[in-house]
Amino acid sequence: MLAKMMDRPLLISSLIAHAARWHGDQEIVTRTIDGPNHRYTWAEAEIRAKKFAQALQRLGVQQGERIGTLAWNTNRHVEAYYGIAGMGAVTHTINPRLFPEQLEYVVNHAEDTYLVIDTTFVDLVANLLPHAPKVKGVIVFAARDAMPDISRLRNPICYEDLIDGETGAMDWPVFDDNSAAALCYTSGTTGNPKGALYGHKSTIIHTLCEIAPDCMNLSARDAVMPVVPMFHVNAWGIPYATAAVGTKLVLPGRHLDGKSIYDLLTSEKVTFTAAVPTIWMMLLAHMNEIGGRLDDLDRVVIGGSACPRAMMEAFQNDYGVQVLHAWGMTEMSPLGTLNTPKAKHLDLPDVAKVDLQQSAGRPLFGVDMKIVDEEGRTLPNDGVATGELKVTGPWIIADYFNLDQKAAAHAEDGWFSTGDVCAIDPDGYIWITDRLKDVIKSGGEWISSIDLENIAVGHPKVAEAAAIGMPHPKWDERPLLVVVKTAKGQDLTKDEVLAYLDGKIAKWWTPDDVVFVEDLPHTATGKLSKLQLRERFKDYVLPTAS
Ligand code: ADP
């Protein structure tokens, strides 16, 4: 028997329509690329998104066609998100930090027909175009009088001119909510980047979960600043979630240094923000220097890489900001787990609460998870057994975009293999040890590179640390710790680092060597690139191995 309920498709356009209709005076503030802050409202954003949708229709863009964006977190990028998906095409957000060959690969693989870009990326795109024959034109986010030199662009179009020619008087088209809405490629740490193709329905369900109290707990009383870029996994869904609840949205543009982030957080009275640990490292360093305060900021989501304990303690103890540790992936839209306490944890002593926060969180409703051993057998959720984490749910990819089945064999049995190794405790909190390919295998046992790194950065003279497994004749692999010193900690020695680790880790986890470097390699999403680091150290031999 079928239910007698309205069959309303869950479309992304309904989010901005809701924000415009019921929170129409709520502000969207953007730190512009080169100028002062730009301010307008959700109501104005929707009209401009509709104008852009009309302009795309006039250009002949069809349902399902991919439109690439190379842009920072700005109001125009928000308009593009809604204008493109709202008219039935697919917003392909492109990470400008990809290597040139990867950029070329993703634009061609996605078969983008138009690129919508910030002025910052004109040269990047001009160099790419000779290798991207399917791109028909480039829409530049600028007003006519601010257009850069576009002589090397194919069919360049000024965004403000383009939308000026439209009325914005249209109803958002209605179509199947299983249609594709957005496309994001992984940063391709091994092989070519792979595309996660998100749908309208999957995005709306993800949004509903994201705003819930045990997730980001967003409301119309918040002022939300996504520092996490809109060019990677839809800024963790924040441009959608903020529309759903009608929050003030604050967008940092391309200014991601500690001072700029601090200035915007305080001047716009931001209550909620989100980014990877690297960004927060810069903010905390800046605040330390100037004696900053965060009076309005209530909570900060830290994810994408494990959040070091020292960072958590700094936010919570020094600035009174609650840290929400989160784990997810491009392939998961991206939310998988988020760390909030249960009722039984509320009376724990402070130290035990922070202990619990070291976990990347517990499953959100909508994501199911399990850990398996090498034979694929399910392991117990006892907080001790570790295995590969598998996930399933309506906002997790069933398959990669346009890859043959063999390459995409990931979701064979209805479970997506994350490539992450963790333990799950009886309350569902996951304790990530490592990525499967980064775990250090010493004498048949595993050493967590993440744990070593997070503990090492707790030392005041350590700016950043990476642990990798190095070949060892007796133990198979032993840990090497590679450290970047802080500016003030240049006298740091190997013995000091090892003494600091002593007692905080099992004896047999102690790195066989500590090496100091000027910098560590990062991926396009700002994570440590262990692949490149291993490459740098391929001729290195541990003192214990010879
Ligand atoms: P990429 O494009 O680099 O793959 P993703 O954002 O998809 O970027 O990265 C997802 C991966 O990041 C996860 O599989 C996991 O290894 C790592 N990760 C994300 N959040 C956390 C966390 N809180 N703790 C540890 N690792 C994390």
Residues whose N, C-alpha, C, O or C-beta is under 5 A from the ligand:
A	BS01	ADP	Y185 T186 S187 I302 G303 G304 S305 A306 A326 W327 G328 M329 T330 E331 A360 T418 D420 I432 R435 T525
